[in-house]
Amino acid sequence: MAMSDKIMNDKGLVVRHNIIELVEHWAIALSGLLLLVTGIFELPMANRYYLTSLPGLSWSGDFITSLYIHYVASVVFITAAVFHLLYHGILGEGGMIPRRGDLKSSIEVMKSFFGKGEEPPFHKYLPEQRLAYVGMAFIIAMLILSGLVKTYKNLYAPDMSLTLVLWATWIHNVFFILFIMAFVAHIGAILLKPNRPMIRGIFMGTVRLDYARHRHPLWIEEMEPRPVDEVKMEPEPVDEVKEEIGEDPPPPLSVVSEEAGKEEPNKEP
Amino acid sequence: MSADKKTGLNRRAFLKVSTGVAAAGAGLSLPREGFAAGRKRLATLIDLSRCDGCPGKDIPACVGACKTINMDKIPKIHEPIPEPWPRKTIEDWSKKREVFNRLTPYNFIYVHQAEIDEGGQKRIVFVPRRCMHCDNPACATICPFSANHKYENGAVVIDQELCFGGAKCKTVCPWEIPQRQSGVGIYLHILPSLAGNGVMYKCDLCNDRLEEGKLPVCIEACPQQAMLIGDRKEIYALAEERAKAMKGFIYGKKENGGTATLYVSPVSFTALNGTMKKQPGRPDMGPAERRMAKTDKMGKAVLQAPLYGIAAGVAGAFMALSRRKDRVQGGENGHE
């Protein structure tokens, strides 16, 4: 859990992402979208498919212009990605790192989307979000590394080893396709009805408290301090804690836990 | 290793060639190791004071030799050639292979005849035209499949097994040198109607021959020794020397950011360019800026971006840790 996560009982909301996480997410998302579009324009497709005839897209057939925009977007994309790794790494916020059993849980969750079985209680992130995060992070890392090699070649070493150039080019191209697929899957996942309440979170930073209590009880549990007399006792069995979620009176805001989360990050993948 | 071997050039042979004294066979015999691929940066010199267009021949010798050696380069064309969609451009030169007065997929060099008026007197200058093998060729660096590549020896070579024929290389070349043949290539095996449209062809400086220690065939065939190849520095120096001697001009040194082909001419290239109308397969000789240069500054920022991320990430994290510490201390103080 990020240290900014907190319950706002008076507003019926929970802070899910802080401003840094929102900026990171949208910097990567918007620059990634621009990279994707200008990457497509770097294929000689815009003129062939008459995109150059569309209002405002006459530049799409100019490879130098789209390369320039590709570079601009890359600066934002790479800076945000490296910042994300270091910032959350140093703070020890690893809530999006997959946990043991995430694969099995993900299958159960996906089944529940189709009416088979019930969802297990979630932490801040769904198990498939954690898996998708690692997948997307790997795709982004490969795109950045291969893109840096290609940029270096463009600037300083047009006669770089052909083997290296071919590796960089085809890694960039293959992961470009995977990036498109991951992007579509990401949008598809967020549009699923049970996930829709999270959309608010990635725009506003907060989600509804009733939604979070219902679907992310393990996250809420981390944020809600236990009564003082219970703190001195041994931890209760998880099942009993679950039963109590939603039944306890909301804690006073002044004692909202700051230090509860020694895990959790970031942003939606 | 001798100095000659280090530069990749038999100096005696080079000088013979450069002064035009050598007999064609003996003078052009260059050491095998000198042209081994990827080891030496080469450049070519085209001396327009020497090229006479090969009078009496049906085709200039360089053009004829190039056509002959590349006769079977393009595989059999798929018939019918798939119609691309939605833009239905098909470029088929397979039935016009004999064309030699412009660049085509079957003709990588041609000789332009420039009629110059010098103070009322007509002067004819013959200008062999082919790929300039630029120092930083956009045609190669931004090929989306790296089908076009600049080798360490300076040759810019299209791999016809990888090329999709999208003609991006032609679009970004200031001289629009590469030429497309539809109906061949890898695109036929993928989505022939939707992506790709053949293979791009152009001069590859006879890179295969260079690897074998042979000269490019156009250079070997020239009876006037109007074309030379050698160590880049020496060719550049020789071009300067010849231009100075003839009070002439050089083209290719700065064009498109520099090239591995230098033209030396007794007539200004502005005058020569005046005789050239840029049209398909017939490049002009005007000023050619390197358009990619506009992206260089931003490209450098891309290479620096990981550092921006590291600086921001570390600074941000330590600020957050500091705030967290202050809050914890504040909390402790509050409880006291």
Chai-1 contact restraints between the chains, C-beta under 6 A:
chainA,res_idxA,chainB,res_idxB,connection_type,confidence,min_distance_angstrom,max_distance_angstrom,comment,restraint_id
A,E42,B,P144,contact,1.0,0.0,6.0,A-B,restraint_1
A,L43,B,P144,contact,1.0,0.0,6.0,A-B,restraint_2
A,P44,B,G166,contact,1.0,0.0,6.0,A-B,restraint_3
A,P44,B,K168,contact,1.0,0.0,6.0,A-B,restraint_4
A,R48,B,R87,contact,1.0,0.0,6.0,A-B,restraint_5
A,F63,B,V172,contact,1.0,0.0,6.0,A-B,restraint_6
A,I64,B,R291,contact,1.0,0.0,6.0,A-B,restraint_7
A,L67,B,T295,contact,1.0,0.0,6.0,A-B,restraint_8
A,Y68,B,T295,contact,1.0,0.0,6.0,A-B,restraint_9
A,Y68,B,M298,contact,1.0,0.0,6.0,A-B,restraint_10
A,Y71,B,T295,contact,1.0,0.0,6.0,A-B,restraint_11
A,Y71,B,M298,contact,1.0,0.0,6.0,A-B,restraint_12
A,Y71,B,G299,contact,1.0,0.0,6.0,A-B,restraint_13
A,Y71,B,V302,contact,1.0,0.0,6.0,A-B,restraint_14
A,V72,B,M298,contact,1.0,0.0,6.0,A-B,restraint_15
A,S74,B,V302,contact,1.0,0.0,6.0,A-B,restraint_16
A,V75,B,A301,contact,1.0,0.0,6.0,A-B,restraint_17
A,V75,B,V302,contact,1.0,0.0,6.0,A-B,restraint_18
A,V75,B,A305,contact,1.0,0.0,6.0,A-B,restraint_19
A,I78,B,A305,contact,1.0,0.0,6.0,A-B,restraint_20
A,I78,B,P306,contact,1.0,0.0,6.0,A-B,restraint_21
A,T79,B,A305,contact,1.0,0.0,6.0,A-B,restraint_22
A,T79,B,Y308,contact,1.0,0.0,6.0,A-B,restraint_23
A,T79,B,G309,contact,1.0,0.0,6.0,A-B,restraint_24
A,V82,B,P306,contact,1.0,0.0,6.0,A-B,restraint_25
A,V82,B,G309,contact,1.0,0.0,6.0,A-B,restraint_26
A,V82,B,I310,contact,1.0,0.0,6.0,A-B,restraint_27
A,F83,B,G309,contact,1.0,0.0,6.0,A-B,restraint_28
A,F83,B,A312,contact,1.0,0.0,6.0,A-B,restraint_29
A,F83,B,G313,contact,1.0,0.0,6.0,A-B,restraint_30
A,L86,B,G313,contact,1.0,0.0,6.0,A-B,restraint_31
A,L86,B,V314,contact,1.0,0.0,6.0,A-B,restraint_32
A,Y87,B,G313,contact,1.0,0.0,6.0,A-B,restraint_33
A,Y87,B,G316,contact,1.0,0.0,6.0,A-B,restraint_34
A,Y87,B,A317,contact,1.0,0.0,6.0,A-B,restraint_35
A,I90,B,A317,contact,1.0,0.0,6.0,A-B,restraint_36
A,L91,B,A317,contact,1.0,0.0,6.0,A-B,restraint_37
A,L91,B,A320,contact,1.0,0.0,6.0,A-B,restraint_38
A,T151,B,G299,contact,1.0,0.0,6.0,A-B,restraint_39
A,T151,B,V302,contact,1.0,0.0,6.0,A-B,restraint_40
A,T151,B,L303,contact,1.0,0.0,6.0,A-B,restraint_41
A,N154,B,T141,contact,1.0,0.0,6.0,A-B,restraint_42
A,N154,B,G299,contact,1.0,0.0,6.0,A-B,restraint_43
A,L155,B,D296,contact,1.0,0.0,6.0,A-B,restraint_44
A,L155,B,G299,contact,1.0,0.0,6.0,A-B,restraint_45
A,P158,B,N136,contact,1.0,0.0,6.0,A-B,restraint_46
A,P158,B,T141,contact,1.0,0.0,6.0,A-B,restraint_47
A,P158,B,K150,contact,1.0,0.0,6.0,A-B,restraint_48
A,D159,B,K150,contact,1.0,0.0,6.0,A-B,restraint_49
A,D159,B,E152,contact,1.0,0.0,6.0,A-B,restraint_50
A,L162,B,H149,contact,1.0,0.0,6.0,A-B,restraint_51
A,V165,B,S146,contact,1.0,0.0,6.0,A-B,restraint_52
A,L166,B,S146,contact,1.0,0.0,6.0,A-B,restraint_53
A,T169,B,S146,contact,1.0,0.0,6.0,A-B,restraint_54
